[in-house]
Amino acid sequence: MAHVFVSPLSWGLGHATRDTPIIRELLKHNHKVTIASSGPALTFLKKEFPQCTFIYLPDYPAPYTKSRFYVAKFTIYIPIIVHAINVEEKTAHRLFTEKKYDLIISDNRFGVYSKDIPSFFISHQLRFSAPKILSFAEEWAQNFNSHFHARFTRVIVPDNSPDTVSLSGILSCNNRPATLERIYYAGILSSIRKLNLPEDIDFLISVSGPEPQRTILEEVMMKQVRKLPGRKFVLLGRPAEDFEYKMDEFTTVKSHAGREEMSVLMNRAKFIISRSGYTTMMEIAELGKKHCFFIPTPGQTEQEYLSQYYMEKGWFYSKSQYSLDILKDIEETKKYSGFPTMQNSESNAEKLYEELFAPILEKN
């Protein structure tokens, strides 16, 4: 039995949820797994995998902003993040000295690696999507990422290869040699599974994002949700609160939903309205949902890029939260096809294990 160290960043739940099928696969092969994280990611994984060992490992400061100027704040945060990576590297070195591990999996934690242990880095964002005026930032980000990628055995991208059906587009492309020679496109990796449930919710509306953008979207959406026909379920993205009520006979409003409930609701939904975060995109691809409408968080360049990219591909329609006209927007979505069919997360995790991990973990 080998011992694997898994460490996802906790900027939201996305890193932890995409690591879930990998951890399931490791446990299926009877390997011991130690998980190092913090915040919501650590809480989620403790609930999902109580049989694992857990270590608290603090995050980098998150460069999220209440305004639309994410790029500017991210630039200011660079020295802070670099310092945090250096601290993390020292902490990781101590952990790997104190206990023997056979393999390390780091999800977007640049300092979690070892020169003496096979180390794998997970990320779908190998470059940065920036406005044209800041195009130099994309080049800089490729160099920054590649500098750290050189420390790892391989770089695992939770997406299909660019020459097939790429969900992340240019975000998962990096032409620097140190990255290119290490890239492994694993396909989508999602914690949500397709369930055999009837699609009895006409519209599932998920309001999320950092404040004040979340509140702005809530205010806009709550004024228009009554216009939608059929049965509607609205999630307000307020985890600190706990309430549920009926807006009318056909509309349920709830403060938030846990991962299990969200999985059930997404399976039951005929139509999904949400932000365009990459984790949500993998979930929609996993479930094969074709009818969706996306509202990117203003200032979050990844969501804005993905929304535009999917429209250009003819997959999904998106609109700014500042110009929503829900009935017209829903009608516009009928022109789009949804993601093409692709291999599911469980199969991708099995393939990833056999091709990258098994040769190391089962060599004895």
C-alpha positions as CSV (number, residue, x, y, z in Angstrom):
1,M,0.0,0.0,0.0
2,A,1.5,3.3,-1.1
3,H,1.0,6.7,0.7
4,V,-0.2,9.6,-1.4
5,F,-0.1,13.3,-0.4
6,V,-2.9,15.4,-2.0
7,S,-3.0,19.2,-1.5
8,P,-5.7,21.3,-3.1
9,L,-5.8,25.1,-2.9
10,S,-8.9,26.4,-1.2
11,W,-9.9,29.4,-3.3
12,G,-13.5,28.2,-3.4
13,L,-14.4,24.5,-3.7
14,G,-13.3,24.0,-7.3
15,H,-9.8,22.6,-6.6
16,A,-11.2,20.1,-4.0
17,T,-14.1,18.9,-6.1
18,R,-12.0,18.2,-9.2
19,D,-9.5,16.2,-7.0
20,T,-12.4,14.1,-5.7
21,P,-12.5,11.5,-8.6
22,I,-8.7,11.2,-8.3
23,I,-8.9,10.5,-4.5
24,R,-11.7,8.0,-5.2
25,E,-9.5,6.2,-7.6
26,L,-6.5,6.1,-5.2
27,L,-8.7,4.7,-2.5
28,K,-10.2,2.2,-4.9
29,H,-6.6,0.8,-5.3
30,N,-6.2,0.7,-1.5
31,H,-3.6,3.4,-1.2
32,K,-3.4,5.6,1.9
33,V,-4.2,9.2,1.3
34,T,-3.2,12.3,3.3
35,I,-5.0,15.5,2.4
36,A,-3.5,18.9,3.2
37,S,-5.7,22.0,2.7
38,S,-7.7,24.6,4.6
39,G,-11.1,26.4,4.7
40,P,-14.1,25.1,2.7
41,A,-11.9,22.7,0.7
42,L,-10.7,20.9,3.9
43,T,-14.2,20.8,5.3
44,F,-15.7,19.4,2.1
45,L,-13.0,16.7,1.8
46,K,-13.2,15.6,5.4
47,K,-16.9,14.9,4.9
48,E,-16.3,13.2,1.5
49,F,-13.4,11.1,2.6
50,P,-13.5,10.5,6.4
51,Q,-11.1,7.5,6.0
52,C,-8.2,9.8,5.0
53,T,-5.7,11.6,7.1
54,F,-5.9,15.4,7.2
55,I,-3.4,18.2,7.7
56,Y,-4.2,22.0,7.9
57,L,-2.2,23.9,5.3
58,P,-3.0,27.6,4.9
59,D,-3.9,29.1,1.5
60,Y,-2.3,32.0,-0.3
61,P,-4.1,35.3,0.1
62,A,-6.9,35.3,-2.5
63,P,-6.7,38.3,-4.9
64,Y,-10.4,38.6,-5.3
65,T,-11.9,42.1,-5.4
66,K,-15.2,43.7,-4.8
67,S,-14.7,45.8,-7.9
68,R,-14.4,44.9,-11.6
69,F,-10.6,45.4,-11.5
70,Y,-9.4,41.9,-10.8
71,V,-6.3,42.2,-12.9
72,A,-5.0,45.3,-11.1
73,K,-5.5,43.7,-7.7
74,F,-3.9,40.4,-8.8
75,T,-0.8,42.4,-10.0
76,I,-0.5,44.1,-6.6
77,Y,-0.8,40.7,-4.9
78,I,2.0,39.0,-6.8
79,P,4.8,39.7,-4.3
80,I,2.5,38.6,-1.5
81,I,1.7,35.3,-3.3
82,V,5.4,34.7,-4.1
83,H,6.2,35.1,-0.4
84,A,3.4,32.7,0.5
85,I,4.7,30.1,-2.0
86,N,8.1,30.3,-0.4
87,V,6.6,29.8,3.1
88,E,4.5,26.9,1.8
89,E,7.6,25.3,0.2
90,K,9.4,25.3,3.6
91,T,6.3,23.8,5.3
92,A,6.0,21.1,2.6
93,H,9.7,20.2,2.9
94,R,9.2,19.7,6.7
95,L,6.1,17.5,6.2
96,F,7.9,15.4,3.6
97,T,10.9,15.0,5.9
98,E,8.7,13.9,8.9
99,K,6.7,11.3,7.1
100,K,7.3,9.1,4.0
101,Y,5.1,9.6,1.0
102,D,5.4,7.8,-2.4
103,L,3.6,10.4,-4.5
104,I,2.6,14.1,-4.2
105,I,-0.4,15.7,-6.0
106,S,-0.6,19.4,-5.7
107,D,-3.6,21.3,-7.1
108,N,-2.5,24.8,-7.8
109,R,-0.1,24.9,-4.8
110,F,3.3,25.9,-6.3
111,G,5.2,25.1,-3.2
112,V,3.9,21.6,-2.6
113,Y,6.5,19.4,-4.2
114,S,9.7,17.4,-3.5
115,K,12.9,16.9,-5.4
116,D,12.9,13.3,-4.0
117,I,9.3,12.3,-4.5
118,P,7.3,12.2,-7.8
119,S,5.3,15.4,-7.7
120,F,2.3,16.2,-9.9
121,F,0.8,19.6,-10.4
122,I,-2.9,20.1,-11.3
123,S,-4.2,23.2,-13.1
124,H,-6.4,24.2,-16.0
125,Q,-5.1,27.7,-16.1
126,L,-1.6,27.6,-17.6
127,R,-1.8,31.1,-18.8
128,F,-3.8,34.2,-18.0
129,S,-6.6,35.8,-20.0
130,A,-6.2,39.5,-19.9
131,P,-7.6,42.5,-21.7
132,K,-5.7,43.6,-24.9
133,I,-4.3,46.6,-23.1
134,L,-2.7,44.1,-20.6
135,S,-1.6,41.4,-23.1
136,F,1.9,41.5,-21.7
137,A,0.4,39.9,-18.5
138,E,-0.4,36.8,-20.5
139,E,3.2,36.4,-21.5
140,W,4.4,37.1,-18.0
141,A,1.9,34.5,-16.6
142,Q,3.1,31.8,-18.9
143,N,6.7,32.4,-17.8
144,F,5.6,32.5,-14.1
145,N,3.7,29.2,-14.3
146,S,6.4,27.5,-16.4
147,H,9.1,28.5,-13.8
148,F,7.2,26.5,-11.2
149,H,6.1,23.7,-13.5
150,A,9.7,22.8,-13.9
151,R,9.8,21.6,-10.3
152,F,7.1,19.0,-11.0
153,T,7.2,15.6,-12.6
154,R,4.1,16.3,-14.7
155,V,1.4,19.0,-15.1
156,I,-2.1,17.5,-15.1
157,V,-4.7,19.6,-16.9
158,P,-8.3,18.7,-16.0
159,D,-9.5,19.2,-19.6
160,N,-9.5,17.5,-23.0
161,S,-6.5,18.2,-25.3
162,P,-6.7,21.4,-27.4
163,D,-7.0,19.5,-30.6
164,T,-10.3,17.9,-29.4
165,V,-13.1,19.5,-27.3
166,S,-11.3,21.9,-25.0
167,L,-13.5,23.4,-22.3
168,S,-10.8,25.9,-21.2
169,G,-9.6,27.1,-24.6
170,I,-6.3,29.1,-24.5
171,L,-6.3,29.0,-20.7
172,S,-4.8,25.4,-20.8
173,C,-2.2,26.2,-23.4
174,N,1.4,27.2,-22.5
175,N,4.2,27.0,-25.1
176,R,7.1,27.3,-22.7
177,P,9.3,24.2,-22.9
178,A,9.3,23.3,-19.2
179,T,5.5,23.2,-19.3
180,L,5.0,21.6,-22.8
181,E,7.2,18.6,-22.0
182,R,5.2,18.0,-18.8
183,I,1.5,18.5,-19.9
184,Y,-0.9,15.7,-19.5
185,Y,-4.5,16.4,-20.6
186,A,-6.6,14.3,-18.2
187,G,-10.1,15.2,-19.5
188,I,-12.8,16.6,-17.3
189,L,-12.7,15.9,-13.5
190,S,-15.8,16.5,-11.5
191,S,-17.2,15.4,-8.2
192,I,-20.7,15.4,-9.5
193,R,-22.1,12.2,-11.0
194,K,-25.0,11.7,-13.4
195,L,-28.0,10.3,-11.5
196,N,-31.0,8.5,-12.8
197,L,-33.5,11.3,-11.8
198,P,-36.4,12.9,-13.6
199,E,-35.8,16.4,-14.9
200,D,-38.7,18.0,-12.9
201,I,-37.2,21.4,-12.3
202,D,-37.6,23.7,-15.4
203,F,-35.0,26.3,-14.2
204,L,-32.2,26.0,-11.7
205,I,-30.8,29.5,-11.0
206,S,-27.5,29.7,-9.0
207,V,-26.5,33.2,-7.8
208,S,-22.9,33.3,-6.7
209,G,-19.6,35.3,-6.7
210,P,-17.8,37.7,-4.4
211,E,-19.6,40.7,-3.0
212,P,-21.0,43.1,-4.1
213,Q,-21.3,41.3,-7.5
214,R,-23.3,38.4,-5.9
215,T,-25.8,40.9,-4.4
216,I,-26.1,42.8,-7.7
217,L,-26.9,39.6,-9.6
218,E,-29.4,38.6,-6.9
219,E,-31.3,41.9,-7.1
220,V,-31.4,41.7,-10.9
221,M,-32.5,38.1,-11.0
222,M,-35.1,38.2,-8.3
223,K,-36.9,41.0,-10.2
224,Q,-37.1,38.8,-13.3
225,V,-37.4,35.2,-12.1
226,R,-41.2,35.3,-12.0
227,K,-41.2,35.8,-15.7
228,L,-39.8,32.4,-16.3
229,P,-42.4,29.7,-17.1
230,G,-42.6,26.4,-15.1
231,R,-41.0,25.2,-11.8
232,K,-38.0,27.2,-10.7
233,F,-35.4,26.7,-7.9
234,V,-33.2,29.7,-6.9
235,L,-30.0,29.3,-4.9
236,L,-28.8,32.6,-3.5
237,G,-25.2,31.7,-2.6
238,R,-25.4,32.8,1.0
239,P,-23.8,29.9,3.0
240,A,-23.8,31.9,6.2
241,E,-27.6,31.9,6.3
242,D,-30.1,29.1,6.3
243,F,-33.6,29.7,4.9
244,E,-36.0,28.4,2.2
245,Y,-39.3,29.9,1.1
246,K,-41.8,29.9,-1.7
247,M,-41.8,33.1,-3.8
248,D,-44.9,31.8,-5.5
249,E,-46.5,28.4,-6.3
250,F,-43.8,27.6,-8.8
251,T,-40.7,29.2,-7.3
252,T,-38.6,28.0,-4.4
253,V,-35.8,30.3,-3.0
254,K,-33.1,28.9,-0.8
255,S,-30.1,30.5,0.9
256,H,-27.6,27.9,-0.4
257,A,-27.1,24.2,-1.2
258,G,-24.5,21.8,0.0
259,R,-22.6,19.7,-2.6
260,E,-24.9,16.7,-2.4
261,E,-28.0,18.8,-2.8
262,M,-26.5,20.8,-5.6
263,S,-25.6,17.5,-7.4
264,V,-29.3,16.4,-7.1
265,L,-30.6,19.8,-8.2
266,M,-28.3,20.0,-11.2
267,N,-29.4,16.4,-12.3
268,R,-33.1,17.4,-12.0
269,A,-32.8,20.7,-13.9
270,K,-33.9,21.0,-17.5
271,F,-32.2,24.5,-17.7
272,I,-29.4,25.9,-15.7
273,I,-28.6,29.6,-15.2
274,S,-25.3,30.3,-13.4
275,R,-21.9,32.0,-13.3
276,S,-19.3,30.6,-15.8
277,G,-16.7,29.3,-13.4
278,Y,-14.6,26.4,-14.8
279,T,-15.7,23.9,-12.1
280,T,-19.4,24.5,-13.0
281,M,-18.5,24.0,-16.7
282,M,-17.0,20.6,-16.0
283,E,-20.1,19.7,-14.0
284,I,-22.4,20.7,-16.9
285,A,-20.2,18.6,-19.3
286,E,-20.3,15.7,-16.9
287,L,-24.1,15.8,-16.7
288,G,-24.5,16.4,-20.5
289,K,-26.7,19.4,-19.9
290,K,-27.4,21.2,-23.2
291,H,-29.6,24.1,-22.0
292,C,-27.7,26.6,-20.0
293,F,-27.3,30.4,-19.7
294,F,-24.1,31.9,-18.2
295,I,-23.6,35.3,-16.4
296,P,-19.9,35.8,-15.8
297,T,-18.7,37.6,-12.6
298,P,-17.6,41.1,-13.7
299,G,-13.9,41.5,-13.4
300,Q,-13.1,37.8,-13.2
301,T,-11.2,37.4,-16.4
302,E,-11.4,33.6,-16.6
303,Q,-15.2,33.6,-16.4
304,E,-15.5,36.4,-19.0
305,Y,-13.1,34.6,-21.3
306,L,-14.9,31.3,-21.0
307,S,-18.3,33.0,-21.7
308,Q,-17.0,34.6,-24.9
309,Y,-15.2,31.4,-25.9
310,Y,-18.4,29.3,-25.6
311,M,-20.4,31.7,-27.6
312,E,-17.9,31.7,-30.4
313,K,-17.9,27.9,-30.4
314,G,-21.7,27.9,-30.5
315,W,-22.0,26.0,-27.3
316,F,-23.7,28.4,-24.8
317,Y,-25.0,31.9,-24.6
318,S,-23.8,34.4,-22.0
319,K,-24.8,37.9,-21.0
320,S,-23.6,40.6,-18.6
321,Q,-25.5,40.9,-15.3
322,Y,-25.9,44.6,-16.1
323,S,-28.1,44.0,-19.2
324,L,-30.2,40.9,-18.4
325,D,-33.6,40.5,-20.0
326,I,-34.3,37.0,-18.9
327,L,-37.1,36.0,-21.4
328,K,-35.2,37.3,-24.4
329,D,-31.9,35.8,-23.1
330,I,-33.5,32.4,-22.6
331,E,-34.9,32.6,-26.1
332,E,-31.4,33.4,-27.5
333,T,-30.0,30.3,-25.8
334,K,-32.0,28.1,-28.3
335,K,-29.4,28.9,-31.0
336,Y,-26.7,27.1,-29.0
337,S,-25.9,23.4,-29.0
338,G,-24.3,22.8,-25.6
339,F,-21.0,20.9,-25.1
340,P,-20.3,18.0,-27.4
341,T,-20.4,14.6,-25.6
342,M,-17.1,13.6,-23.9
343,Q,-15.7,10.9,-21.6
344,N,-16.8,11.1,-18.0
345,S,-14.8,11.9,-14.9
346,E,-14.7,8.4,-13.5
347,S,-13.2,7.0,-16.8
348,N,-10.7,9.9,-16.9
349,A,-9.6,9.3,-13.4
350,E,-9.1,5.6,-14.1
351,K,-7.0,6.4,-17.2
352,L,-5.0,9.0,-15.3
353,Y,-4.2,6.5,-12.6
354,E,-3.1,3.7,-15.0
355,E,-1.0,6.0,-17.1
356,L,0.7,8.3,-14.5
357,F,0.3,7.0,-11.0
358,A,0.2,3.1,-11.2
359,P,3.8,2.9,-12.6
360,I,5.0,4.7,-9.4
361,L,2.6,3.3,-6.8
362,E,2.5,-0.3,-8.0
363,K,6.2,-0.8,-8.9
364,N,6.9,-3.1,-5.9
